[in-house]
Amino acid sequence: MTLSRTHLIVIPTYNAGRLLYETVCQALAAWAPVWVVVDGSTDGSPDTLGQLACGDGRLTVIDRGHNGGKGAAVLDALRRADSMGFTHVLVMDSDGQHPPACIASLMALASAGSHSMVLGRPVFGADAPTARIYFRRLSNFWVNVETLWSGVGDSLFGFRVYPVRPLLEVMAGTRWMRRFDFDPEAAVRLCWAGVRPVNVDVPVRYPPADQGGVSHFRYGRDNLLLTWMHLRLVCGLLRRLPALLRARLPSLTATGASTGVVLRRPLE
């Protein structure tokens, strides 16, 4: 497979378990290059991935040495990608939830609209935890408010293609977005910066523990983090409201709906 010079895959990982190796191999089968950012894992994955990278020039392993959170890991990759001339990164989880078969389709959409972000929107199966779906709906509601219904289909799903330079600029303007709050805040702040969301329905799975499934989500801790994030973003919306309304009103008047693009058929 020919290495892309503009679009790459970034996989942040922290103690993802045995599904990490499978996820990386499947990603490499779909696209290249692939960068794995090891965010202070203690499960031996840096050595395992390093051995894989030695035999495959399409794979780069970045070992941060300490755990700083998903957003911090992505930020390290963004800075490096920007310095090397990459324009877009597809971020995906390392725990087997996101479908590698959809990578090429999302990349193609990102190439077609250079100043847009391509957001996966999860199509849940029976294995999806009920509590997480409920809290996701709450987060989605607040993101719609914070973006004036700009068309973000799902605020928490981390299977996305971002334009590198705009995302770097919004992350440079805040000390937040470094942990679990990265995905929803990235979508909101990019909408504020004028980056259009393109939503794509994709299937998502939650592998059980006996199949290697690992979750670092903590309902109390992470929902408190999200609550604080939404309070900050609502305050940010109020400060920006006149400018955002001026930017949004022409499109709302012309279409009578949000400007987000939606592809409703799940990619397989």
N, C-alpha and C positions, 0 to 999 in steps of 0.2 A: 504494500500500500504506500502511495506517495504521501510524504509528510506535507501537511498544509503549512504555509508560511504566515497565515493570517488568523486561523481559527484553531484553538486547541482545547483539550479537555483538562479540567482541573478537578482532582478528587481529593478533598481534605479528609483526613482519617485520624481517628483516635481510638485505639483498642477495639477495632471493628471485628476481630475474630476471623474465623476461617473463610468467611464469605468475601473478605477483602481480595484475596488472590484471584478468586473467580470473577469478581467484579472488574478488576484491572484487566484480566485476560480478555473478557468479553468487550470491554471498552476498546482495547487495542485491535480487536477483530473488526470493530466498526469504524474506527477513526484513528488518526495519528497526526500530531504527537499527543501523548498523554503525560500529564504531570501529576504525581501523587505527592501531596504535602502531608507529611507525617507530623502531627501536632502533639509531640511529646508522648507518643505511645510507649507502653512498657510491656507489650506482648510479643516482642521480638520481630515485629513487622518491618522495621527498617532493614534488618539483615536479610530477611526473606525477599523483600522487594529489591534490595540492592543486588542480590544475585540474579534476579530476573532482568533488571536493567542492564547488567553487564553483558547479557547475551542479546539484548534488543535495543537498538539505537533509537527506537520510537518512544521509549519510556524514560522519563526523568523522575528521580526520587529526591524530594527536598525534605530533609530532616530538620525540623525546627529545634529539636532538643528539649523543648519545654512546652507545656500545654497552655495555649493562649486563647483558644476558642476557634470556632469555625470561621468567623469573620476575619480574625487575625491571620489564620492560615491562608484564606483566599487573598487577603491583602498582600501577603508576601509574594504569592504567585502573580498577582496583577502587576506589581512593580517590576518584577522580572520580565513578565510578558511584554509590558509596554516598552521596556528598554530593548527588547529584541524585535520589535516591530509588529507584534501580534495585535489585531484589532478586536477580536472577540474571544471570550472564554465560555465554554459550557461547563457549568459546575454541577456535579452529581455526587450523591452520597456513596459511601464505600460499603454499605451494609446490605446490598442486594435489593433495596426497595425500588430503585429506578431502573427502567427497562433499557438496556444498551441497544436494543433493536431500533429504538426511536432516535438515536443520536444523529444519524445522517439526515433525517428529515428535519430535525430542529436546526441543524447547522445550515441546511439549504434555505430555510426560512430566514435565518439570521443574515445570510449572504444577500438575500433579495431585498432586505430592508436594513441598511447599514446603521441607521439611527433609531433602531428599535431594540427592545428586549423581548426575547421569546420565552414565554413563561409556560412551563408544563402545568396543566391543571389535572389533578388526580381523579382517576376513575377508580373508586374503591371496590374491593371485593369483600367477601364475607369475613376475611381475616382482619379487617381494619378495626382497631380498638374504638369502641363507641365513645368513650370519654374524649379521645383525641379529636374525633370528628366534631363533637359538640363545641369544644374550645376553639377549633379551627373556624367554625361558623362565626363565633364572636369576634375573632381576629379579623376575618374577612369583612365583617360589617364595619369595623372601625377603620380598616384600610380604605374601604369605599368612601367613608366620610372624609378621611384625611387627604384623599386624592380627588375629591369632588366627583366621584364615580367616573374615573378616567378609564376604567376597564380592566383592572387587575382581577383576573379570574380566581386565583387562590394566593393568599398571602404567605403561606408557610411552606409550600412545596418547593424543595430546593433543586429541582431538575430544570435548569434554566440556562439560556445563553445571554450573556451580558456584553455590551460594548465596553471595551477595556477603559478607554480614556474617560468617558463620562462617569463610570463607576469609581475610578480612582479619584476623580475630582470631588464627588460627593462624600467619599470616605475621608478625604483629606480635610473636609470641613467640619468633621465631628469626631469626638473621641469615643462615640458609641459604635454600634454595628460590629463589634468584635467577637461576640459570642453567639448564643442562640437567637439573638435579636437581629442577626444579619439579614436573613431572607426577607422578612416583611419590611424592615426599614430601608433596605436597598430598593425594593419596588416603589415605596412611597417617595423616597428622595429622587429617584430617577424620573418618576412622573413629574415631580416639581421642576426638574431640570428640562422637561420637554421631551423626554424619551418615551416613545409610544410603546405600550404593551401589546404583544401579540400572544394570544392564548391558544394553547394546543392541548386537547384532551389526551392524556396518556394513562395506561393502566399502571397501578401501583400495587405492590405486594408487601406484606409484613411477614417475613420468614419467622416461624416459631423457633424457640430456643434449641429444640432438638435438631433443627436444620441449620444451626449456626447463627440464628437471628440474635442481634445484640442491640439494645436501646439504651442510650444515655440520657433520655428525656426523663426529667423529674417533675412531676405535676406541680408540686408546691413551688419549688425554686424557679422553674422556667415560666410558669404562668405569672408569678410575681414580676419576673423580668419583662415579660410581654406587657403586663399592665403598666409598668413604669415607662416602657417604650411608647405605648399608645398615648399616655399623658403628655410625654415630650412632643410627640408628633402632632397632637391636637393643638398644643401651644404654638408649634411651628407653623401649622396651618393658619391659625389666627393672625400671626404676624405677616404671612404671605398672602392672605386672602384677597386683598384688592388686586394684586398683580396676577394671581392665579385665575381670578374671575375674568379679568380682561383677556387672558390667554384662552380661557375655556369657552366663553360665551359665543364667539363666532361659530365654533364647531357644534355646540349644543343647539344653536339656532338653526344651523343648516341641516343637521341630521335628526335632531330630536332625541338623540340617544348618546351613549358613551362613545368615545373614539377608539376604544380598544378593539382590536381585531380578534375574532373568535373562529377557530376551526373546531367544529363540534364532533366530527367523526374521530374516535380514538385512533391514534397511530399504533400500528402493530408491527 
